[in-house]
């Protein structure tokens, strides 16, 4: 099995409300090295049907895009 790379870290949340999910994300980021390198995702009706590898690839691609193209704060 290929060793997971540090820049491929991801946390998947399922069953939490928005407030709980944000609190969990903040807690994780507060205790790990390089918190910006961790991608977070919550389950959706679509992605819950995906294979795990497919979900990780999709979330990591979106995460990298958002790091390179942050939303404007206008």
C-alpha positions in Angstrom: 0.0 0.0 0.0 1.3 3.4 -0.9 2.3 5.5 2.1 0.0 8.5 2.7 1.7 11.8 2.1 1.5 14.5 4.7 0.0 16.9 2.1 -2.8 14.5 1.4 -4.3 14.7 4.9 -8.1 14.9 5.1 -10.8 14.8 7.7 -14.3 13.6 6.8 -17.2 14.6 9.0 -20.5 12.9 9.1 -23.6 13.5 11.2 -22.5 16.8 12.8 -24.5 20.0 12.5 -22.7 23.1 11.1 -21.7 24.5 14.5 -20.3 21.1 15.7 -18.4 20.7 12.4 -16.8 24.1 12.6 -15.8 23.5 16.3 -14.2 20.1 15.3 -12.3 21.7 12.4 -11.0 24.5 14.7 -10.0 21.9 17.3 -8.1 19.7 14.8 -6.3 22.8 13.3 -5.3 23.9 16.8 -3.4 20.7 17.6 -1.6 19.7 14.4 1.4 20.8 12.5 0.6 22.7 9.3 -3.2 23.1 9.7 -3.5 24.7 6.3 -2.4 21.4 4.8 -5.5 19.5 6.1 -8.6 19.3 3.9 -12.0 19.0 5.6 -15.2 17.7 4.1 -18.6 16.8 5.3 -20.7 14.1 3.8 -23.3 15.0 1.2 -26.0 12.8 -0.5 -23.7 12.6 -3.5 -20.3 12.0 -1.9 -21.6 9.4 0.6 -22.0 7.1 -2.4 -18.4 7.5 -3.6 -15.5 5.1 -2.9 -13.2 6.4 -0.3 -10.3 6.9 -2.7 -12.4 8.9 -5.1 -13.7 11.1 -2.2 -10.2 11.8 -0.9 -8.9 12.7 -4.4 -11.9 15.1 -5.0 -11.6 16.8 -1.6 -7.8 17.2 -2.0 -8.2 18.7 -5.5 -10.8 21.2 -4.2 -8.6 22.0 -1.2 -5.6 22.7 -3.4 -7.7 24.9 -5.8 -9.0 26.9 -2.8 -5.5 27.4 -1.4 -4.4 28.8 -4.8 -7.6 30.7 -5.5 -8.9 31.9 -2.2 -12.4 33.5 -2.3 -12.4 37.3 -2.4 -13.4 39.0 0.8 -15.2 41.9 -0.9 
